[in-house]
Amino acid sequence: MFKKNKAKAKTNRIDTLIGEQTHINGDLNFTGGLRIDGNITGNITTSGDTTSLLTLSNKGTIEGDVKVPNLVIDGTITGNVYASEHIELASNAKILGNVYYNLLEMTMGAEVNGQMIHVRQQSADEYLNLDHEEVEGTDGFQLEQKVTTD
């Protein structure tokens, strides 16, 4: 009668843990499951795997863009977020940037200070290469989307 949503199939295991007292300064690329309890200053991406999952705890922070298929956010991200499959914003989630998403779950208390832009499901490579640029206008800034295919 009801079909199960296959888009929610994601990894539940944690392959890498970044502890609460850890601060990483630089870009990070991973596959599988990554849990962040510490602080990252840099962009976070995944390599072509649609089941990779990034979990950001309520103690974790990220300063940079995040481009992964699946996210569970309960901490703070300062930067744009690109989730090609699924994003879950828990009650302590705070995003200071734009959110590009396919499927979105948002709990009461979660906060997004930026635009929420729904993007149809595409191949992960096309979606995670989505980018934006700010163009100075007469009355502030306007946002333009552009797709890069590297």
DSSP file (Angstrom, degrees, kcal/mol; ACC not computed):
  #  RESIDUE AA STRUCTURE BP1 BP2  ACC     N-H-->O    O-->H-N    N-H-->O    O-->H-N    TCO  KAPPA ALPHA  PHI   PSI    X-CA   Y-CA   Z-CA
    1    1 A M              0   0    0      0, 0.0     2,-0.4     0, 0.0     0, 0.0   0.000 360.0 360.0 360.0 -52.9    0.0    0.0    0.0
    2    2 A F        -     0   0    0      0, 0.0     2,-0.3     0, 0.0     0, 0.0  -0.900 360.0-136.4-109.2 138.0    2.7    2.5    1.0
    3    3 A K        -     0   0    0     -2,-0.4     2,-0.3     1,-0.0     0, 0.0  -0.689  19.1-120.6 -90.0 143.3    6.1    2.5   -0.6
    4    4 A K        -     0   0    0     -2,-0.3     2,-0.8     1,-0.1     3,-0.1  -0.622  29.6-114.2 -78.8 142.3    9.2    2.9    1.4
    5    5 A N    >   -     0   0    0     -2,-0.3     3,-1.0     1,-0.2     4,-0.1  -0.680  26.2-168.9 -80.8 110.9   11.3    5.9    0.5
    6    6 A K  G >  S+     0   0    0     -2,-0.8     3,-1.7     1,-0.2    -1,-0.2   0.696  77.1  76.3 -73.7 -18.4   14.6    4.5   -0.9
    7    7 A A  G 3  S+     0   0    0      1,-0.3    -1,-0.2    -3,-0.1    96,-0.1   0.699  86.2  62.9 -67.0 -17.4   16.2    8.0   -0.9
    8    8 A K  G <  S+     0   0    0     -3,-1.0     2,-0.5     2,-0.0    -1,-0.3   0.484  71.0 119.4 -86.2  -1.7   16.6    7.7    2.9
    9    9 A A    <   +     0   0    0     -3,-1.7     2,-0.3    -4,-0.1    -3,-0.0  -0.513  39.6 144.7 -67.3 115.0   19.0    4.7    2.6
   10   10 A K        -     0   0    0     -2,-0.5     2,-0.1    75,-0.0    42,-0.1  -0.941  53.2 -83.2-146.8 166.0   22.2    5.9    4.2
   11   11 A T        -     0   0    0     40,-2.0    59,-0.0    -2,-0.3    21,-0.0  -0.460  27.2-170.9 -73.6 143.9   25.0    4.5    6.3
   12   12 A N        +     0   0    0     -2,-0.1     2,-0.2    21,-0.1    -1,-0.1   0.461  57.3  96.2-109.0  -6.5   24.5    4.3   10.0
   13   13 A R        -     0   0    0      1,-0.0     2,-0.6     2,-0.0    40,-0.2  -0.488  68.0-135.3 -86.1 156.2   28.1    3.4   10.9
   14   14 A I        +     0   0    0     -2,-0.2    20,-0.2     1,-0.1     3,-0.1  -0.947  25.3 171.0-111.3 113.8   30.7    5.9   12.0
   15   15 A D  S    S+     0   0    0     18,-1.8     2,-0.4    -2,-0.6    19,-0.2   0.790  71.7  30.6 -87.6 -32.5   34.1    5.3   10.3
   16   16 A T  E     -a   34   0A   0     17,-2.0    19,-2.6     2,-0.0     2,-0.4  -0.991  63.3-167.2-134.3 135.7   35.7    8.5   11.5
   17   17 A L  E     -a   35   0A   0     -2,-0.4     2,-0.7    17,-0.2    19,-0.2  -0.987   7.1-160.7-123.1 127.4   35.2   10.5   14.7
   18   18 A I  E     -a   36   0A   0     17,-2.6    19,-3.3    -2,-0.4    20,-0.9  -0.934  30.3-133.7-106.6 110.2   36.6   14.0   15.3
   19   19 A G    >   -     0   0    0     -2,-0.7     3,-1.7    18,-0.2    20,-0.2  -0.014  17.2-104.2 -68.9 166.2   36.6   14.5   19.0
   20   20 A E  T 3  S+     0   0    0      1,-0.3    -1,-0.1    18,-0.2    19,-0.0   0.796 119.0  48.4 -60.1 -35.0   35.4   17.4   21.1
   21   21 A Q  T 3  S+     0   0    0     17,-0.1     2,-0.4     2,-0.0    -1,-0.3   0.304  92.6 103.3 -90.9   9.6   38.9   18.8   21.8
   22   22 A T    <   -     0   0    0     -3,-1.7    17,-2.6     2,-0.0     2,-0.4  -0.776  46.5-173.4-100.0 135.8   40.0   18.5   18.2
   23   23 A H  E     -i   39   0B   0     -2,-0.4     2,-0.5    15,-0.2    17,-0.2  -0.994   5.2-166.7-125.7 124.3   40.3   21.5   15.8
   24   24 A I  E     -i   40   0B   0     15,-2.7    17,-3.0    -2,-0.4     2,-0.6  -0.943   5.0-164.4-112.8 129.4   41.2   20.9   12.2
   25   25 A N  E     +i   41   0B   0     -2,-0.5     2,-0.2    15,-0.2    17,-0.2  -0.910  58.3  46.3-114.0 101.8   42.2   23.7    9.9
   26   26 A G  S    S-     0   0    0     15,-2.3    15,-0.1    -2,-0.6     2,-0.1  -0.771  93.1 -55.3 148.1 166.7   41.9   22.7    6.3
   27   27 A D        -     0   0    0     -2,-0.2     2,-0.4    15,-0.2    17,-0.2  -0.381  46.8-153.4 -73.6 151.6   39.6   20.9    3.8
   28   28 A L  E     -b   44   0A   0     15,-2.9    17,-2.5    -2,-0.1     2,-0.4  -0.994  11.4-174.1-132.5 130.0   38.4   17.4    4.6
   29   29 A N  E     +b   45   0A   0     -2,-0.4     2,-0.3    15,-0.2    17,-0.2  -0.991  19.5 161.0-123.9 131.8   37.3   14.7    2.1
   30   30 A F  E     -b   46   0A   0     15,-1.9    17,-1.0    -2,-0.4     2,-0.3  -0.916  27.7-151.3-143.6 166.3   35.8   11.5    3.4
   31   31 A T        +     0   0    0     -2,-0.3     2,-0.3    15,-0.2   -16,-0.1  -0.950  68.0  17.4-132.9 157.5   33.7    8.4    2.5
   32   32 A G  S    S-     0   0    0     -2,-0.3    21,-2.3   -17,-0.1     2,-0.4  -0.664 113.1 -15.5  86.9-139.4   31.4    6.4    4.8
   33   33 A G  E     - c   0  53A   0     -2,-0.3   -17,-2.0    19,-0.2   -18,-1.8  -0.894  57.3-177.9-110.1 132.8   30.3    7.8    8.1
   34   34 A L  E     -ac  16  54A   0     19,-2.6    21,-3.1    -2,-0.4     2,-0.4  -0.996   5.4-168.3-129.6 126.8   31.9   10.9    9.8
   35   35 A R  E     -ac  17  55A   0    -19,-2.6   -17,-2.6    -2,-0.4     2,-0.5  -0.965   6.8-160.8-114.9 131.7   30.9   12.3   13.2
   36   36 A I  E     +ac  18  56A   0     19,-2.9    21,-2.3    -2,-0.4    24,-0.3  -0.953  28.7 154.4-117.5 117.1   32.2   15.7   14.2
   37   37 A D        +     0   0    0    -19,-3.3   -18,-0.2    -2,-0.5    -1,-0.1   0.464  69.6  56.2-107.4 -11.4   32.2   16.7   17.9
   38   38 A G  S    S-     0   0    0    -20,-0.9    23,-2.0    22,-0.1     2,-0.4   0.079  96.4 -73.1-101.2-150.1   35.1   19.2   17.4
   39   39 A N  E     -ij  23  61B   0    -17,-2.6   -15,-2.7   -20,-0.2     2,-0.4  -0.948  34.2-169.8-121.4 133.8   35.8   22.2   15.2
   40   40 A I  E     -ij  24  62B   0     21,-2.2    23,-2.6    -2,-0.4     2,-0.6  -0.986   6.7-170.0-121.5 129.1   36.6   22.2   11.5
   41   41 A T  E     +ij  25  63B   0    -17,-3.0   -15,-2.3    -2,-0.4     2,-0.3  -0.902  62.5  48.8-115.7  99.1   37.7   25.3    9.6
   42   42 A G  S    S-     0   0    0     21,-1.6     2,-0.2    -2,-0.6   -15,-0.2  -0.855  93.8 -59.1 153.1 171.4   37.6   24.4    6.0
   43   43 A N        -     0   0    0     -2,-0.3   -15,-2.9    21,-0.1     2,-0.5  -0.533  41.3-150.1 -82.8 147.5   35.3   22.8    3.4
   44   44 A I  E     +bd  28  66A   0     21,-2.6    23,-3.0   -17,-0.2     2,-0.3  -0.979  24.6 161.3-121.2 127.5   34.0   19.2    3.8
   45   45 A T  E     -bd  29  67A   0    -17,-2.5   -15,-1.9    -2,-0.5     2,-0.3  -0.879  26.5-139.9-136.7 168.0   33.2   17.0    0.8
   46   46 A T  E     -b   30   0A   0     21,-1.0     2,-0.9    -2,-0.3   -15,-0.2  -0.928  25.0-115.1-127.7 156.5   32.7   13.4    0.0
   47   47 A S        -     0   0    0    -17,-1.0     3,-0.1    -2,-0.3    78,-0.0  -0.784  68.0 -60.5-101.2  98.1   33.9   11.4   -3.1
   48   48 A G  S    S+     0   0    0     -2,-0.9     2,-0.6     1,-0.1    -1,-0.1   0.533  92.8 128.7  52.5  17.4   31.1   10.2   -5.3
   49   49 A D    >   -     0   0    0      1,-0.1     3,-0.8    75,-0.1    -1,-0.1  -0.915  42.0-164.4-107.4 120.2   29.4    8.0   -2.6
   50   50 A T  T 3  S+     0   0    0     -2,-0.6    -1,-0.1     1,-0.2    -2,-0.1   0.505  86.7  57.1 -82.8  -2.5   25.7    8.6   -2.2
   51   51 A T  T 3  S+     0   0    0    -41,-0.1   -40,-2.0     2,-0.0    -1,-0.2   0.470  75.1 121.5-104.4  -2.7   25.5    6.7    1.1
   52   52 A S    <   -     0   0    0     -3,-0.8    18,-1.1   -42,-0.1     2,-0.4  -0.317  45.9-159.5 -62.2 143.1   28.1    8.8    3.0
   53   53 A L  E     -ce  33  70A   0    -21,-2.3   -19,-2.6   -40,-0.2     2,-0.5  -0.992  11.9-162.0-131.7 128.4   26.8   10.5    6.1
   54   54 A L  E     -ce  34  71A   0     16,-2.3    18,-2.4    -2,-0.4     2,-0.5  -0.950   9.5-168.4-107.0 125.3   28.1   13.5    8.0
   55   55 A T  E     -ce  35  72A   0    -21,-3.1   -19,-2.9    -2,-0.5     2,-0.6  -0.970   2.3-168.2-115.0 121.7   26.9   13.9   11.6
   56   56 A L  E     -ce  36  73A   0     16,-2.8    18,-2.3    -2,-0.5    19,-0.4  -0.943  15.6-147.1-110.3 113.9   27.6   17.2   13.4
   57   57 A S    >   -     0   0    0    -21,-2.3     3,-1.4    -2,-0.6    19,-0.2  -0.174  31.0 -99.1 -75.4 172.4   26.9   17.0   17.1
   58   58 A N  T 3  S+     0   0    0      1,-0.3    -1,-0.1    17,-0.1   -21,-0.1   0.636 125.7  52.4 -67.7 -12.9   25.6   19.9   19.2
   59   59 A K  T 3  S+     0   0    0    -23,-0.1    -1,-0.3    16,-0.1     2,-0.2   0.558  95.9  91.9 -94.1 -11.2   29.2   20.4   20.4
   60   60 A G    <   -     0   0    0     -3,-1.4    16,-1.7   -24,-0.3     2,-0.3  -0.525  51.9-171.2 -91.2 151.8   30.6   20.6   16.8
   61   61 A T  E     -jk  39  76B   0    -23,-2.0   -21,-2.2    14,-0.2     2,-0.4  -0.990   5.7-164.6-137.7 148.3   31.2   23.6   14.5
   62   62 A I  E     -jk  40  77B   0     14,-2.3    16,-3.0    -2,-0.3     2,-0.6  -0.999   4.9-167.8-132.0 130.3   32.1   23.9   10.9
   63   63 A E  E     +jk  41  78B   0    -23,-2.6   -21,-1.6    -2,-0.4     2,-0.3  -0.892  64.0  44.4-116.2  97.3   33.4   27.1    9.2
   64   64 A G  S    S-     0   0    0     14,-1.4     2,-0.2    -2,-0.6   -21,-0.1  -0.860  96.7 -52.0 153.0 173.8   33.3   26.3    5.5
   65   65 A D        -     0   0    0     -2,-0.3   -21,-2.6    14,-0.2     2,-0.5  -0.507  43.4-151.5 -78.4 146.3   31.1   24.8    2.8
   66   66 A V  E     +df  44  81A   0     14,-2.5    16,-3.1   -23,-0.2     2,-0.5  -0.982  15.9 176.3-121.6 120.6   29.7   21.3    3.3
   67   67 A K  E     +df  45  82A   0    -23,-3.0   -21,-1.0    -2,-0.5    16,-0.2  -0.834  27.9 128.8-127.6  91.7   29.0   19.2    0.2
   68   68 A V  E     - f   0  83A   0     14,-1.8    16,-0.7    -2,-0.5    17,-0.3  -0.947  59.7-122.8-139.8 158.2   27.8   15.7    1.2
   69   69 A P  E    S+     0   0A   0      0, 0.0    16,-2.2     0, 0.0    17,-1.9   0.919  95.5  28.2 -70.2 -42.8   24.9   13.4    0.2
   70   70 A N  E     +ef  53  86A   0    -18,-1.1   -16,-2.3    15,-0.2     2,-0.4  -0.971  68.3 178.2-127.2 133.2   23.5   12.9    3.7
   71   71 A L  E     -ef  54  87A   0     15,-2.2    17,-2.2    -2,-0.4     2,-0.4  -0.988  19.5-170.8-135.2 142.7   23.7   15.1    6.8
   72   72 A V  E     -ef  55  88A   0    -18,-2.4   -16,-2.8    -2,-0.4     2,-0.5  -0.972  23.5-170.4-125.5 115.8   22.5   15.1   10.4
   73   73 A I  E     +ef  56  89A   0     15,-3.0    17,-3.1    -2,-0.4    20,-0.3  -0.924  32.3 146.3-117.2 126.5   23.2   18.5   11.9
   74   74 A D        +     0   0    0    -18,-2.3   -17,-0.2    -2,-0.5    -1,-0.1   0.238  68.8  57.0-131.6   5.5   22.8   19.4   15.6
   75   75 A G  S    S-     0   0    0    -19,-0.4    19,-2.4   -16,-0.1     2,-0.4  -0.210  94.7 -68.0-116.8-152.9   25.7   22.0   15.7
   76   76 A T  E     -kl  61  94B   0    -16,-1.7   -14,-2.3    17,-0.2     2,-0.4  -0.908  35.2-174.1-114.8 131.8   26.7   25.2   13.9
   77   77 A I  E     -kl  62  95B   0     17,-2.7    19,-3.1    -2,-0.4     2,-0.7  -0.992   7.6-166.4-122.0 125.7   27.8   25.5   10.3
   78   78 A T  E     +kl  63  96B   0    -16,-3.0   -14,-1.4    -2,-0.4     2,-0.3  -0.883  65.4  44.3-108.9  97.0   29.0   28.9    9.0
   79   79 A G  S    S-     0   0    0     17,-0.8     2,-0.2    -2,-0.7   -14,-0.2  -0.878  98.6 -51.6 152.4 175.8   28.9   28.4    5.2
   80   80 A N        -     0   0    0     -2,-0.3   -14,-2.5    17,-0.2     2,-0.4  -0.534  45.9-147.5 -82.6 147.5   26.7   26.9    2.5
   81   81 A V  E     -fg  66  99A   0     17,-2.9    19,-3.4   -16,-0.2     2,-0.5  -0.964  11.6-172.6-120.7 129.0   25.4   23.4    2.8
   82   82 A Y  E     +fg  67 100A   0    -16,-3.1   -14,-1.8    -2,-0.4     2,-0.5  -0.974   6.3 175.8-122.3 114.6   24.7   21.1   -0.2
   83   83 A A  E     -fg  68 101A   0     17,-2.9    19,-0.8    -2,-0.5    20,-0.2  -0.928   9.5-174.5-123.2 106.1   22.9   17.8    0.5
   84   84 A S  E    S+     0   0A   0    -16,-0.7    38,-0.2    -2,-0.5   -14,-0.1   0.734  82.5  17.5 -74.6 -22.3   22.2   15.8   -2.6
   85   85 A E  E    S-     0   0A   0    -16,-2.2    18,-0.7     1,-0.3     2,-0.3   0.787 124.2 -14.6-111.5 -66.8   20.1   13.1   -0.8
   86   86 A H  E     -fg  70 103A   0    -17,-1.9   -15,-2.2    16,-0.2     2,-0.4  -1.000  45.1-169.1-150.9 138.7   18.9   13.9    2.7
   87   87 A I  E     -fg  71 104A   0     16,-1.8    18,-2.4    -2,-0.3     2,-0.5  -0.999   4.9-166.0-132.6 134.7   19.5   16.5    5.4
   88   88 A E  E     -fg  72 105A   0    -17,-2.2   -15,-3.0    -2,-0.4     2,-0.7  -0.980   4.8-160.8-120.9 122.3   18.1   16.4    9.0
   89   89 A L  E     -fg  73 106A   0     16,-3.1    18,-2.7    -2,-0.5    21,-0.2  -0.903  13.9-157.7-104.4 110.6   18.3   19.6   11.1
   90   90 A A    >   -     0   0    0    -17,-3.1     3,-1.7    -2,-0.7    17,-0.0  -0.163  38.3 -85.0 -79.8 179.1   18.0   18.7   14.8
   91   91 A S  T 3  S+     0   0    0      1,-0.3   -17,-0.1    19,-0.1    -1,-0.1   0.736 127.1  44.0 -64.9 -26.1   16.8   21.2   17.5
   92   92 A N  T 3  S+     0   0    0    -19,-0.1    -1,-0.3    18,-0.1   -18,-0.2   0.358  83.6 128.3 -98.2   6.1   20.3   22.8   18.1
   93   93 A A    <   +     0   0    0     -3,-1.7    18,-2.4   -20,-0.3     2,-0.4  -0.379  32.2 179.1 -66.6 135.3   21.2   23.1   14.4
   94   94 A K  E     -lm  76 111B   0    -19,-2.4   -17,-2.7    16,-0.2     2,-0.5  -0.956   4.9-174.8-140.1 119.2   22.3   26.5   13.3
   95   95 A I  E     -lm  77 112B   0     16,-2.4    18,-3.4    -2,-0.4     2,-0.8  -0.968  11.2-168.1-118.4 124.1   23.3   27.3    9.7
   96   96 A L  E     +l   78   0B   0    -19,-3.1   -17,-0.8    -2,-0.5     2,-0.3  -0.760  68.8  39.8-107.3  81.0   24.7   30.7    8.7
   97   97 A G  S    S-     0   0    0     -2,-0.8     2,-0.2    16,-0.4   -17,-0.2  -0.944  99.2 -50.3 162.3-179.2   24.5   30.2    4.9
   98   98 A N        -     0   0    0     -2,-0.3   -17,-2.9    16,-0.2     2,-0.5  -0.524  42.3-145.2 -83.6 149.8   22.4   28.8    2.1
   99   99 A V  E     -gh  81 116A   0     16,-3.1    18,-3.4   -19,-0.2     2,-0.6  -0.970   9.8-169.2-119.2 117.0   21.0   25.3    2.2
  100  100 A Y  E     +gh  82 117A   0    -19,-3.4   -17,-2.9    -2,-0.5     2,-0.3  -0.933  27.0 164.2-102.9 120.0   20.7   23.4   -1.1
  101  101 A Y  E     -gh  83 118A   0     16,-2.1    18,-3.0    -2,-0.6   -17,-0.2  -0.910  43.9-165.6-140.5 159.9   18.7   20.2   -0.5
  102  102 A N  E    S+     0   0A   0    -19,-0.8     2,-0.4     1,-0.5   -16,-0.2   0.744  92.2  14.7-104.5 -58.3   16.8   17.4   -2.0
  103  103 A L  E    S-g   86   0A   0    -18,-0.7   -16,-1.8   -20,-0.2    -1,-0.5  -0.967  76.1-169.8-118.7 138.6   15.0   16.0    1.1
  104  104 A L  E     -g   87   0A   0     -2,-0.4     2,-0.4   -18,-0.2   -16,-0.2  -0.991  15.2-175.2-135.7 132.5   14.8   18.0    4.3
  105  105 A E  E     -g   88   0A   0    -18,-2.4   -16,-3.1    -2,-0.4     2,-0.4  -0.993  13.7-174.9-120.2 133.9   13.7   17.2    7.9
  106  106 A M  E     -g   89   0A   0     -2,-0.4     2,-0.2   -18,-0.2   -16,-0.2  -0.982  10.7-152.2-136.5 123.2   13.7   20.1   10.3
  107  107 A T    >   -     0   0    0    -18,-2.7     3,-2.1    -2,-0.4   -14,-0.1  -0.601  39.2 -87.3 -90.1 151.8   13.0   19.9   14.1
  108  108 A M  T 3  S+     0   0    0      1,-0.2    -1,-0.1    -2,-0.2     3,-0.1  -0.361 116.8  34.4 -57.2 131.4   11.5   22.8   16.1
  109  109 A G  T 3  S+     0   0    0      1,-0.4    -1,-0.2   -17,-0.1   -18,-0.1   0.068  84.4 126.6 107.5 -22.2   14.4   25.0   17.3
  110  110 A A    <   -     0   0    0     -3,-2.1    -1,-0.4   -21,-0.2     2,-0.4  -0.374  45.6-153.3 -67.4 149.2   16.6   24.5   14.2
  111  111 A E  E     -m   94   0B   0    -18,-2.4   -16,-2.4    -3,-0.1     2,-0.5  -0.989  17.8-175.4-134.6 131.1   17.7   27.7   12.6
  112  112 A V  E     -m   95   0B   0     -2,-0.4     2,-0.8   -18,-0.2   -16,-0.2  -0.980   4.1-171.0-125.6 117.5   18.8   28.6    9.0
  113  113 A N        +     0   0    0    -18,-3.4   -16,-0.4    -2,-0.5     2,-0.3  -0.755  67.1  39.9-106.9  82.2   20.0   32.1    8.4
  114  114 A G  S    S-     0   0    0     -2,-0.8     2,-0.2   -18,-0.2   -16,-0.2  -0.949 101.9 -46.5 165.1-171.8   20.2   32.1    4.6
  115  115 A Q        -     0   0    0     -2,-0.3   -16,-3.1     2,-0.0     2,-0.6  -0.608  38.5-145.0 -87.0 146.8   18.1   30.8    1.7
  116  116 A M  E     -h   99   0A   0     -2,-0.2     2,-0.6   -18,-0.2   -16,-0.2  -0.962  22.6-171.8-109.4 115.4   16.7   27.3    1.6
  117  117 A I  E     -h  100   0A   0    -18,-3.4   -16,-2.1    -2,-0.6     2,-0.4  -0.928  14.2-147.0-118.9 114.2   16.9   26.1   -2.1
  118  118 A H  E     -h  101   0A   0     -2,-0.6     2,-0.5   -18,-0.2   -16,-0.2  -0.659  17.2-171.1 -80.5 128.6   15.2   22.9   -3.2
  119  119 A V        -     0   0    0    -18,-3.0     3,-0.1    -2,-0.4    -2,-0.0  -0.983  25.6-114.8-122.1 128.9   17.1   21.2   -6.0
  120  120 A R        -     0   0    0     -2,-0.5     2,-0.2     1,-0.1   -18,-0.0  -0.183  47.1 -84.0 -58.1 154.0   15.6   18.2   -7.8
  121  121 A Q        +     0   0    0    -19,-0.1     2,-0.2   -36,-0.0    -1,-0.1  -0.436  62.8 161.6 -64.8 126.8   17.5   15.0   -7.4
  122  122 A Q        -     0   0    0     -2,-0.2     2,-0.1   -38,-0.2    -3,-0.0  -0.678  51.3 -59.9-129.2-177.4   20.3   14.8   -9.9
  123  123 A S     >  -     0   0    0     -2,-0.2     4,-2.4     1,-0.1     3,-0.2  -0.468  52.7-118.5 -66.6 147.3   23.4   12.7  -10.1
  124  124 A A  H  > S+     0   0    0      1,-0.2     4,-2.8     2,-0.2     5,-0.2   0.855 112.1  55.9 -58.0 -37.6   25.6   13.3   -7.0
  125  125 A D  H  > S+     0   0    0      1,-0.2     4,-0.7     2,-0.2    -1,-0.2   0.926 110.9  42.9 -62.9 -45.1   28.5   14.6   -9.1
  126  126 A E  H >4 S+     0   0    0     -3,-0.2     3,-0.5     1,-0.2    -2,-0.2   0.925 117.7  46.7 -65.0 -43.8   26.3   17.3  -10.7
  127  127 A Y  H >< S+     0   0    0     -4,-2.4     3,-1.6     1,-0.2    -2,-0.2   0.913 110.3  49.4 -68.2 -44.9   24.6   18.3   -7.5
  128  128 A L  H 3< S+     0   0    0     -4,-2.8    -1,-0.2     1,-0.3    -2,-0.2   0.586 105.2  60.0 -76.2  -7.9   27.7   18.5   -5.3
  129  129 A N  T << S+     0   0    0     -4,-0.7    19,-1.2    -3,-0.5    -1,-0.3   0.377  77.1 122.2 -94.5   2.5   29.4   20.7   -7.9
  130  130 A L  E <   +N  147   0C   0     -3,-1.6     2,-0.3    17,-0.2    17,-0.2  -0.396  38.9 170.9 -62.0 140.3   26.6   23.3   -7.5
  131  131 A D  E     -N  146   0C   0     15,-2.2    15,-2.2    -2,-0.1     2,-0.3  -0.887  19.7-149.8-144.6 172.0   28.1   26.6   -6.5
  132  132 A H  E     -N  145   0C   0     -2,-0.3     2,-0.3    13,-0.2    13,-0.2  -0.955   2.3-158.0-142.5 162.5   27.0   30.2   -6.1
  133  133 A E  E     -N  144   0C   0     11,-1.6    11,-1.6    -2,-0.3     2,-0.4  -0.997  18.5-126.9-142.0 147.3   28.5   33.7   -6.4
  134  134 A E  E     -N  143   0C   0     -2,-0.3     2,-0.5     9,-0.2     9,-0.2  -0.793  20.7-160.5 -95.0 134.0   27.5   37.0   -4.9
  135  135 A V  E     -N  142   0C   0      7,-1.8     7,-1.5    -2,-0.4     2,-0.3  -0.962  21.1-123.1-117.2 125.3   27.2   39.9   -7.4
  136  136 A E  E     +N  141   0C   0     -2,-0.5     5,-0.2     5,-0.2     2,-0.2  -0.508  38.5 178.3 -70.7 126.8   27.3   43.4   -6.0
  137  137 A G  E >   -N  140   0C   0      3,-3.0     3,-0.8    -2,-0.3    -1,-0.0  -0.532  44.3 -94.8-117.2-175.6   24.2   45.3   -7.0
  138  138 A T  T 3  S+     0   0    0      1,-0.2     3,-0.1    -2,-0.2    -2,-0.0   0.798 122.3  36.1 -74.5 -27.9   22.8   48.8   -6.4
  139  139 A D  T 3  S-     0   0    0      1,-0.1     2,-0.4     0, 0.0    -1,-0.2  -0.182 129.2 -70.6-119.2  42.1   20.8   47.7   -3.4
  140  140 A G  E <  S-N  137   0C   0     -3,-0.8    -3,-3.0     2,-0.0     2,-0.4  -0.899  82.3 -28.4 114.6-140.5   23.0   45.1   -1.8
  141  141 A F  E     -N  136   0C   0     -2,-0.4     2,-0.4    -5,-0.2    -5,-0.2  -0.883  44.7-159.6-118.7 147.9   23.8   41.7   -3.1
  142  142 A Q  E     -N  135   0C   0     -7,-1.5    -7,-1.8    -2,-0.4     2,-0.5  -0.944  20.5-124.8-123.2 152.8   21.9   39.3   -5.2
  143  143 A L  E     -N  134   0C   0     -2,-0.4     2,-0.4    -9,-0.2    -9,-0.2  -0.813  22.6-172.9-102.7 130.0   22.5   35.6   -5.4
  144  144 A E  E     -N  133   0C   0    -11,-1.6   -11,-1.6    -2,-0.5     2,-0.4  -0.966  15.0-141.8-118.7 137.9   23.1   33.8   -8.7
  145  145 A Q  E     +N  132   0C   0     -2,-0.4     2,-0.3   -13,-0.2   -13,-0.2  -0.784  22.3 176.3 -94.6 141.8   23.3   30.0   -9.0
  146  146 A K  E     -N  131   0C   0    -15,-2.2   -15,-2.2    -2,-0.4     2,-0.5  -0.994  20.8-140.6-141.8 146.3   25.9   28.5  -11.4
  147  147 A V  E     -N  130   0C   0     -2,-0.3     2,-0.5   -17,-0.2   -17,-0.2  -0.909  13.2-162.7-108.0 128.9   26.7   24.9  -12.0
  148  148 A T        -     0   0    0    -19,-1.2     2,-0.7    -2,-0.5    -2,-0.0  -0.932   4.3-162.3-110.5 134.5   30.3   23.8  -12.5
  149  149 A T              0   0    0     -2,-0.5   -23,-0.1     1,-0.1    -2,-0.0  -0.840 360.0 360.0-117.1  93.7   31.1   20.5  -14.1
  150  150 A D              0   0    0     -2,-0.7    -1,-0.1     0, 0.0    -2,-0.0   0.433 360.0 360.0 -86.5 360.0   34.7   19.7  -13.2
